[in-house]
Amino acid sequence: MSQTASSLVQKVWNYAHVMRDDGLSFLDYTEQITYLLFLKIAWEQADAKQRSSKEPQYCWGKLIGVADNSKLASIYQTALKKLSSQDGLLGLIFTKPQSKISDSAKLRRLVELIDVQEWASLDLDVKGEVYEGLLARNAEDVRGGAGQYFTSRPIIRAILEVMRPKTTDTIADPACGTGGFLLAAHEYLLRAHPKMDAKTRRFVNESAIHGMDIVPSVARLCAMNLYLHGMGGGKKLLVEIGDSLVKAPAQVKMVLTNPPFGKKSSFTVINDDGKRDTEKLYYERKDFWATTSNKQLNFVQNIFTMLVEDGRAAIVVPDNVLFESGAGEKIRRELLARCNVHTLLRLPTGVWYSPGVKANVLFFDKKPPSKTPWTKDLWIYDLRTNKNFTLRQNPITDDDMKEFVECYSPDKPVSKRKETERFKRFSYDDLMARDKANLDIFWLKDESMTDTASLPKPEVLVAGIIEDLEECLAEFREVHAELKRH
């Protein structure tokens, strides 16, 4: 992060702790900063006629000009309400807005903090860095659950380095969070194709990217993030609020995503073979292979349906997707047959805001219908065994991802890859010979198994055990309910 961006982040973030005393979470605080930043930038970019109009996005002059704190709060709340009814980007950023700053004096202080900086004149990269910095700070608020929306940027950049989208690609993230994957894709396209013509640049900035998130406040942060990075100037809404599992989505050339962690959903997605229970909530997706309430398994099925023929995907999945039986096994077998599932990256622990999370990146290409399986070889890179990262003392860096990118060899066909200590090939027959088509494969000796000092902390182990027990109990309850019905 540049010095300018770093100092601005620190300046704006210092006041977060004052707001915290008023009961505002960091997510709420970032949301309010988002509203005020947009109003300040719109004011700076406006001409005299716009500033004198009654359009709510140009109300900044009133906010800084009114002397009465109580009137300040009223003007701010009225502007938020009017902006929520606007079309396009404005309406999304200000969806169901609410001023959560109860102390008018503190609202004034926040307005003053933002007002002293000329935001519109900042370079796009700096504005983007500032907002990304705020989102990173926000993600540290584990108690507020904000970390689940934030994926380590070195991991995202490495995924883009091997996926290498083209300027003609449509790229989607059905669980976009604050937009990390979408921004990385946009930045990659600009960096890899600096001389694109005006028409192509307009497509890249206004149409190529699409995200969706079920959490309104997070979708708003994503929209503002894209806006501050110079995206979304056209009529197409680049970010939507909604559940991407509800219905078959529009098809795209590439999917890059990290769906929400946690195995169980309050909804079950059923296909044609699914049995209905009037006491449960369902989504009906006849284009899915299996009925399950496991969110990650449903996202895997959904991403397959999102891709056009020869479309490509990189999806972050927890370990249970690799070995879970029942619907999990059926989905893995279908995926290996209908796609070329060519690469699996085993991610290290210590790179997530939730401790002890074990996740992977699954890379696959969708193929046309065939009588023979499309997957020939699955290459697995183990970045987990004997790797130790933490969020603060030893965070993962771009250098830590270099060897994976080199082994993946994005410029060469898969047949030219070479095995290394951490990169191994497993044939389709090897995978089918494994119990339940289990893809949770490892071969390196884990040194921590012989060193008790290196074991995860007790609270991490206990959290994992509790999650597994809760999942088992939920499954038993479903079986019990099924037995009672018959």
C-alpha positions as CSV (number, residue, x, y, z in Angstrom):
1,M,0.0,0.0,0.0
2,S,1.3,3.5,-0.9
3,Q,2.2,5.9,1.8
4,T,-0.6,8.2,0.8
5,A,-3.2,5.4,1.0
6,S,-1.8,4.1,4.2
7,S,-1.9,7.4,6.0
8,L,-5.5,8.0,4.8
9,V,-6.6,4.6,6.0
10,Q,-5.1,5.3,9.4
11,K,-6.7,8.8,9.6
12,V,-10.2,7.5,8.7
13,W,-9.9,4.4,10.8
14,N,-8.7,6.2,14.0
15,Y,-12.2,7.4,14.5
16,A,-13.7,3.9,14.2
17,H,-12.8,3.3,17.9
18,V,-14.7,6.3,19.0
19,M,-17.7,5.1,17.1
20,R,-17.1,1.6,18.6
21,D,-17.9,3.1,22.0
22,D,-21.3,4.0,20.7
23,G,-22.0,0.3,19.9
24,L,-21.1,0.5,16.2
25,S,-19.4,-2.6,14.8
26,F,-16.6,-2.1,12.3
27,L,-18.9,-3.3,9.5
28,D,-21.4,-0.6,10.5
29,Y,-18.7,2.0,10.6
30,T,-17.3,1.0,7.2
31,E,-20.9,1.2,5.8
32,Q,-21.3,4.8,7.2
33,I,-17.9,5.7,5.8
34,T,-19.1,4.3,2.4
35,Y,-22.2,6.6,2.4
36,L,-20.2,9.7,3.3
37,L,-17.3,9.0,0.9
38,F,-19.8,8.7,-2.0
39,L,-21.5,12.0,-1.1
40,K,-18.2,13.8,-0.8
41,I,-16.8,12.5,-4.1
42,A,-20.1,13.3,-5.9
43,W,-19.9,16.9,-4.5
44,E,-16.3,17.3,-5.6
45,Q,-17.1,16.1,-9.1
46,A,-20.3,18.3,-9.4
47,D,-20.5,21.6,-11.3
48,A,-22.2,24.7,-9.9
49,K,-25.6,23.8,-11.4
50,Q,-25.5,20.3,-9.9
51,R,-24.5,21.7,-6.5
52,S,-27.4,24.0,-6.4
53,S,-29.9,21.3,-7.4
54,K,-32.0,19.3,-5.0
55,E,-30.5,16.0,-6.1
56,P,-29.6,14.1,-2.9
57,Q,-26.2,13.0,-4.0
58,Y,-25.1,16.6,-4.0
59,C,-26.1,17.3,-0.4
60,W,-22.5,17.5,0.9
61,G,-22.6,21.3,0.8
62,K,-25.5,21.3,3.2
63,L,-23.8,18.8,5.5
64,I,-20.8,20.9,6.0
65,G,-22.7,24.2,6.0
66,V,-25.3,23.6,8.7
67,A,-24.3,24.7,12.2
68,D,-27.0,22.9,14.1
69,N,-26.0,19.3,14.8
70,S,-29.6,18.1,15.1
71,K,-30.3,19.5,11.6
72,L,-27.1,17.8,10.3
73,A,-28.5,14.4,11.3
74,S,-31.9,15.2,9.7
75,I,-30.3,16.3,6.4
76,Y,-28.1,13.2,6.3
77,Q,-31.0,10.8,7.0
78,T,-33.2,12.5,4.4
79,A,-30.5,12.2,1.8
80,L,-30.0,8.5,2.5
81,K,-33.7,7.8,2.1
82,K,-33.9,9.7,-1.2
83,L,-30.8,8.0,-2.6
84,S,-32.2,4.5,-1.8
85,S,-34.9,5.1,-4.5
86,Q,-32.4,5.9,-7.3
87,D,-31.6,3.5,-10.1
88,G,-28.3,1.8,-10.8
89,L,-25.2,2.1,-8.7
90,L,-26.7,4.8,-6.5
91,G,-29.6,2.7,-5.5
92,L,-27.4,-0.3,-4.8
93,I,-24.9,1.6,-2.6
94,F,-27.8,3.2,-0.7
95,T,-30.1,0.1,-0.4
96,K,-32.2,0.3,2.8
97,P,-29.8,2.9,4.3
98,Q,-29.9,4.0,7.9
99,S,-27.7,6.4,9.8
100,K,-26.4,4.3,12.7
101,I,-24.6,7.3,14.3
102,S,-26.8,8.3,17.2
103,D,-24.6,11.1,18.4
104,S,-24.9,14.1,16.1
105,A,-21.6,15.6,17.3
106,K,-19.8,12.4,16.3
107,L,-21.5,12.5,12.9
108,R,-20.2,16.1,12.4
109,R,-16.7,14.9,13.4
110,L,-16.9,12.1,10.8
111,V,-18.1,14.6,8.1
112,E,-15.2,16.9,9.0
113,L,-12.6,14.1,8.8
114,I,-13.7,13.2,5.3
115,D,-14.2,16.8,4.2
116,V,-10.6,17.9,4.7
117,Q,-9.4,15.4,2.0
118,E,-9.9,16.0,-1.7
119,W,-11.0,12.5,-2.7
120,A,-12.0,13.0,-6.4
121,S,-8.5,14.3,-7.3
122,L,-6.8,11.2,-5.8
123,D,-5.5,8.7,-8.3
124,L,-7.8,5.7,-8.9
125,D,-5.2,3.3,-7.5
126,V,-4.9,5.4,-4.3
127,K,-8.7,5.6,-3.8
128,G,-8.9,1.9,-4.4
129,E,-6.1,1.2,-2.0
130,V,-7.7,3.3,0.7
131,Y,-11.0,1.5,0.5
132,E,-9.3,-1.9,0.3
133,G,-7.4,-0.9,3.4
134,L,-10.6,-0.1,5.2
135,L,-12.1,-3.4,4.2
136,A,-9.0,-5.2,5.4
137,R,-9.3,-3.5,8.8
138,N,-13.0,-4.3,8.8
139,A,-12.3,-8.0,8.1
140,E,-10.2,-8.2,11.3
141,D,-13.5,-7.8,13.3
142,V,-13.9,-11.5,13.7
143,R,-16.7,-11.1,16.3
144,G,-18.8,-9.2,13.7
145,G,-18.3,-12.0,11.2
146,A,-16.7,-9.6,8.7
147,G,-13.7,-11.8,8.0
148,Q,-15.8,-14.3,6.1
149,Y,-16.1,-11.9,3.3
150,F,-12.4,-11.3,2.9
151,T,-10.0,-13.6,1.0
152,S,-6.3,-13.2,1.3
153,R,-5.2,-11.0,-1.6
154,P,-2.0,-12.9,-2.4
155,I,-4.1,-16.1,-2.9
156,I,-6.5,-14.2,-5.1
157,R,-3.7,-12.7,-7.2
158,A,-2.1,-16.1,-7.7
159,I,-5.4,-17.5,-8.9
160,L,-5.7,-14.7,-11.5
161,E,-2.1,-15.3,-12.6
162,V,-3.0,-18.9,-13.5
163,M,-6.5,-18.3,-14.8
164,R,-5.5,-15.4,-17.0
165,P,-8.9,-14.1,-18.1
166,K,-9.2,-12.5,-21.6
167,T,-10.7,-9.1,-22.4
168,T,-13.6,-10.8,-24.1
169,D,-14.5,-13.0,-21.0
170,T,-17.5,-12.5,-18.8
171,I,-16.4,-13.1,-15.2
172,A,-18.7,-13.7,-12.3
173,D,-18.5,-14.3,-8.5
174,P,-21.8,-15.7,-7.1
175,A,-20.7,-15.0,-3.5
176,C,-18.7,-11.8,-4.2
177,G,-18.3,-10.4,-0.6
178,T,-16.5,-7.1,-0.8
179,G,-15.3,-7.8,-4.4
180,G,-11.8,-9.2,-4.0
181,F,-12.0,-11.6,-6.9
182,L,-13.8,-9.2,-9.2
183,L,-11.3,-6.4,-8.5
184,A,-8.3,-8.7,-9.0
185,A,-9.8,-9.9,-12.4
186,H,-10.3,-6.2,-13.5
187,E,-6.8,-5.2,-12.4
188,Y,-5.3,-8.3,-14.2
189,L,-7.1,-7.3,-17.4
190,L,-5.9,-3.7,-17.3
191,R,-2.3,-4.8,-16.5
192,A,-2.1,-7.6,-19.0
193,H,-3.7,-5.6,-21.8
194,P,-2.6,-1.9,-21.4
195,K,-3.2,-1.0,-25.0
196,M,-6.8,-2.2,-25.4
197,D,-9.0,0.0,-27.5
198,A,-11.8,2.2,-26.2
199,K,-14.6,-0.2,-27.0
200,T,-12.8,-3.1,-25.2
201,R,-11.9,-0.9,-22.2
202,R,-15.5,0.1,-21.9
203,F,-16.6,-3.5,-21.9
204,V,-14.0,-4.4,-19.3
205,N,-15.0,-1.4,-17.0
206,E,-18.8,-1.6,-17.5
207,S,-19.9,-5.1,-18.5
208,A,-17.3,-7.9,-18.1
209,I,-17.7,-8.2,-14.3
210,H,-20.7,-9.4,-12.3
211,G,-21.1,-10.2,-8.6
212,M,-23.9,-11.2,-6.3
213,D,-24.0,-11.4,-2.5
214,I,-26.9,-12.4,-0.2
215,V,-25.9,-9.8,2.5
216,P,-27.1,-6.3,1.5
217,S,-24.5,-4.4,3.6
218,V,-21.6,-6.4,2.0
219,A,-23.0,-6.0,-1.5
220,R,-23.0,-2.3,-0.9
221,L,-19.3,-2.3,0.2
222,C,-18.5,-4.3,-3.0
223,A,-20.4,-1.8,-5.2
224,M,-18.5,1.1,-3.6
225,N,-15.2,-0.8,-4.0
226,L,-15.8,-1.3,-7.7
227,Y,-16.8,2.4,-8.1
228,L,-13.7,3.7,-6.4
229,H,-11.6,1.5,-8.7
230,G,-13.2,3.1,-11.8
231,M,-15.8,0.5,-12.6
232,G,-19.5,0.5,-13.1
233,G,-20.0,3.7,-15.1
234,G,-22.4,2.1,-17.5
235,K,-26.1,1.1,-17.3
236,K,-25.4,-2.5,-16.3
237,L,-25.5,-3.2,-12.6
238,L,-22.3,-5.0,-11.8
239,V,-23.3,-6.1,-8.3
240,E,-26.7,-7.5,-7.2
241,I,-28.1,-8.3,-3.8
242,G,-29.6,-11.8,-3.8
243,D,-29.1,-15.6,-3.3
244,S,-27.4,-17.0,-6.4
245,L,-28.6,-20.5,-5.5
246,V,-32.3,-19.6,-6.0
247,K,-32.5,-20.0,-9.7
248,A,-30.4,-20.9,-12.7
249,P,-28.1,-17.9,-13.4
250,A,-27.0,-16.3,-16.6
251,Q,-24.0,-18.2,-18.1
252,V,-20.5,-16.7,-18.1
253,K,-17.0,-17.7,-19.4
254,M,-15.3,-17.6,-16.0
255,V,-16.3,-18.0,-12.4
256,L,-13.9,-17.0,-9.5
257,T,-15.3,-17.3,-6.0
258,N,-15.0,-18.2,-2.4
259,P,-18.5,-19.2,-1.2
260,P,-19.3,-18.7,2.5
261,F,-17.8,-21.2,5.0
262,G,-20.0,-23.4,7.2
263,K,-21.5,-26.7,6.1
264,K,-25.2,-26.3,6.9
265,S,-27.8,-24.1,5.3
266,S,-31.4,-23.4,6.5
267,F,-32.4,-24.2,2.9
268,T,-32.1,-27.5,1.1
269,V,-31.6,-27.4,-2.7
270,I,-33.5,-30.2,-4.4
271,N,-33.3,-31.6,-7.9
272,D,-35.8,-33.9,-9.5
273,D,-35.0,-36.8,-7.1
274,G,-35.3,-34.7,-3.9
275,K,-38.0,-35.6,-1.4
276,R,-40.0,-32.7,0.0
277,D,-40.8,-32.0,3.6
278,T,-43.5,-29.4,4.2
279,E,-41.7,-28.4,7.4
280,K,-38.5,-27.4,5.6
281,L,-37.5,-24.6,3.2
282,Y,-36.4,-25.5,-0.3
283,Y,-35.0,-24.2,-3.5
284,E,-35.8,-26.2,-6.5
285,R,-33.0,-26.6,-9.0
286,K,-33.7,-29.2,-11.6
287,D,-30.3,-28.5,-13.2
288,F,-28.5,-29.8,-10.0
289,W,-27.2,-33.3,-9.7
290,A,-28.0,-34.0,-6.1
291,T,-30.2,-32.8,-3.2
292,T,-28.3,-31.4,-0.2
293,S,-28.4,-28.6,2.4
294,N,-24.6,-28.4,2.2
295,K,-23.9,-24.8,1.0
296,Q,-20.5,-25.5,-0.6
297,L,-21.8,-28.6,-2.5
298,N,-24.6,-26.5,-3.8
299,F,-22.3,-23.8,-4.9
300,V,-20.2,-26.3,-6.8
301,Q,-23.3,-27.5,-8.7
302,N,-24.4,-23.9,-9.2
303,I,-21.0,-22.9,-10.7
304,F,-21.1,-25.8,-13.1
305,T,-24.5,-24.4,-14.4
306,M,-23.1,-20.9,-14.6
307,L,-20.4,-21.8,-17.1
308,V,-20.7,-21.8,-20.8
309,E,-19.2,-24.8,-22.7
310,D,-15.4,-24.6,-22.2
311,G,-15.9,-22.0,-19.4
312,R,-13.4,-22.1,-16.6
313,A,-13.7,-21.9,-12.8
314,A,-11.6,-21.5,-9.7
315,I,-13.6,-22.1,-6.5
316,V,-12.4,-22.1,-2.9
317,V,-13.9,-25.1,-1.1
318,P,-13.5,-26.4,2.4
319,D,-12.0,-29.9,2.9
320,N,-15.5,-31.5,3.5
321,V,-16.3,-31.0,-0.2
322,L,-13.4,-33.3,-1.1
323,F,-14.5,-36.2,1.0
324,E,-18.1,-35.9,2.1
325,S,-20.2,-39.0,1.3
326,G,-23.7,-39.2,-0.1
327,A,-24.5,-36.1,-2.2
328,G,-20.8,-35.1,-1.9
329,E,-19.7,-38.3,-3.7
330,K,-22.3,-38.0,-6.4
331,I,-21.4,-34.4,-7.1
332,R,-17.6,-35.2,-7.3
333,R,-18.2,-38.1,-9.7
334,E,-20.4,-35.9,-11.9
335,L,-17.9,-33.1,-11.8
336,L,-15.0,-35.3,-12.7
337,A,-16.9,-36.8,-15.6
338,R,-18.5,-33.6,-17.1
339,C,-15.5,-31.3,-16.5
340,N,-11.8,-31.4,-16.8
341,V,-10.9,-31.1,-13.1
342,H,-7.2,-30.6,-13.6
343,T,-5.8,-28.8,-10.5
344,L,-6.4,-28.7,-6.8
345,L,-4.5,-26.3,-4.5
346,R,-4.4,-27.3,-0.8
347,L,-4.4,-24.0,1.0
348,P,-2.6,-23.5,4.3
349,T,-4.3,-22.7,7.6
350,G,-3.6,-19.3,9.2
351,V,-4.7,-17.3,6.2
352,W,-8.4,-16.8,7.2
353,Y,-10.0,-14.7,9.9
354,S,-11.7,-17.8,11.2
355,P,-9.0,-19.9,12.9
356,G,-8.3,-23.4,11.9
357,V,-10.2,-23.3,8.5
358,K,-9.0,-25.8,6.0
359,A,-9.7,-24.9,2.4
360,N,-8.6,-25.6,-1.2
361,V,-9.0,-24.1,-4.6
362,L,-10.5,-26.4,-7.2
363,F,-9.8,-25.5,-10.9
364,F,-11.9,-27.1,-13.6
365,D,-13.1,-26.5,-17.2
366,K,-16.7,-27.3,-18.3
367,K,-16.9,-29.6,-21.3
368,P,-19.6,-30.7,-23.8
369,P,-21.5,-33.9,-23.1
370,S,-19.4,-37.0,-23.6
371,K,-19.7,-40.8,-23.0
372,T,-16.2,-40.8,-21.5
373,P,-15.0,-38.8,-18.5
374,W,-13.3,-35.5,-19.3
375,T,-10.9,-35.6,-16.3
376,K,-7.7,-37.4,-17.2
377,D,-5.3,-36.2,-14.5
378,L,-5.8,-34.2,-11.3
379,W,-2.7,-32.3,-10.3
380,I,-2.6,-31.4,-6.5
381,Y,-0.3,-28.8,-5.1
382,D,0.2,-29.0,-1.3
383,L,0.7,-25.6,0.2
384,R,-0.5,-26.7,3.6
385,T,1.7,-29.5,5.0
386,N,4.6,-28.0,7.1
387,K,3.6,-24.5,6.2
388,N,2.9,-22.0,9.0
389,F,1.2,-18.7,8.4
390,T,-0.6,-16.2,10.7
391,L,-2.5,-13.1,9.8
392,R,-0.2,-10.7,11.6
393,Q,3.2,-12.2,12.5
394,N,3.7,-14.3,9.4
395,P,1.1,-13.4,6.7
396,I,1.1,-15.2,3.4
397,T,2.7,-13.1,0.6
398,D,2.9,-13.1,-3.2
399,D,6.3,-14.8,-2.9
400,D,4.7,-17.7,-1.1
401,M,2.5,-18.3,-4.1
402,K,5.2,-18.2,-6.7
403,E,6.0,-21.9,-6.8
404,F,2.4,-22.9,-7.2
405,V,2.1,-20.5,-10.2
406,E,5.3,-22.0,-11.7
407,C,4.1,-25.6,-11.2
408,Y,0.7,-24.8,-12.7
409,S,2.5,-23.5,-15.8
410,P,-0.4,-21.4,-17.3
411,D,1.5,-20.9,-20.5
412,K,1.9,-24.7,-21.2
413,P,-0.5,-27.5,-21.7
414,V,-1.3,-29.6,-18.7
415,S,0.6,-32.6,-20.3
416,K,3.8,-30.6,-20.0
417,R,3.6,-30.2,-16.2
418,K,6.3,-31.8,-14.0
419,E,5.9,-33.3,-10.6
420,T,7.8,-31.8,-7.6
421,E,7.8,-32.6,-3.9
422,R,4.7,-30.5,-3.4
423,F,3.0,-31.1,-6.9
424,K,1.7,-34.6,-7.7
425,R,-0.4,-36.1,-10.5
426,F,-3.3,-38.5,-9.9
427,S,-5.0,-40.2,-12.8
428,Y,-8.7,-40.5,-13.2
429,D,-8.4,-44.2,-12.5
430,D,-6.5,-43.4,-9.3
431,L,-9.3,-41.2,-8.1
432,M,-12.1,-43.6,-9.0
433,A,-10.2,-46.4,-7.0
434,R,-10.4,-44.3,-3.9
435,D,-13.3,-44.8,-1.5
436,K,-16.2,-42.5,-2.4
437,A,-14.0,-40.7,-5.0
438,N,-12.2,-39.0,-2.1
439,L,-10.1,-36.1,-3.4
440,D,-8.6,-35.2,0.0
441,I,-5.2,-36.5,-0.9
442,F,-1.9,-35.8,0.9
443,W,1.5,-37.5,0.8
444,L,4.0,-35.3,2.6
445,K,4.9,-36.2,6.2
446,D,3.4,-33.7,8.6
447,E,6.2,-32.7,11.0
448,S,3.6,-31.2,13.4
449,M,2.3,-34.7,14.1
450,T,5.4,-35.5,16.0
451,D,5.7,-32.2,17.6
452,T,3.0,-31.4,20.1
453,A,4.2,-27.8,20.4
454,S,3.1,-27.3,16.8
455,L,-0.4,-28.6,17.3
456,P,-3.3,-26.2,16.8
457,K,-4.4,-24.3,19.8
458,P,-7.0,-26.1,22.0
459,E,-9.8,-23.6,21.1
460,V,-9.2,-24.3,17.4
461,L,-9.4,-28.1,17.9
462,V,-12.5,-27.7,20.0
463,A,-14.2,-25.4,17.5
464,G,-13.6,-28.0,14.7
465,I,-15.0,-30.8,16.9
466,I,-18.1,-28.8,17.7
467,E,-18.7,-28.0,14.0
468,D,-18.4,-31.7,13.1
469,L,-20.7,-32.8,15.9
470,E,-23.3,-30.2,15.0
471,E,-23.2,-31.4,11.4
472,C,-23.6,-35.0,12.5
473,L,-26.5,-34.1,14.8
474,A,-28.2,-32.3,11.9
475,E,-27.8,-35.4,9.7
476,F,-29.2,-37.7,12.4
477,R,-32.2,-35.4,12.9
478,E,-32.9,-35.6,9.2
479,V,-32.7,-39.4,9.3
480,H,-34.9,-39.5,12.4
481,A,-37.5,-37.2,10.7
482,E,-37.5,-39.4,7.7
483,L,-38.0,-42.6,9.8
484,K,-41.0,-40.9,11.6
485,R,-42.6,-40.1,8.3
486,H,-42.5,-43.7,7.3
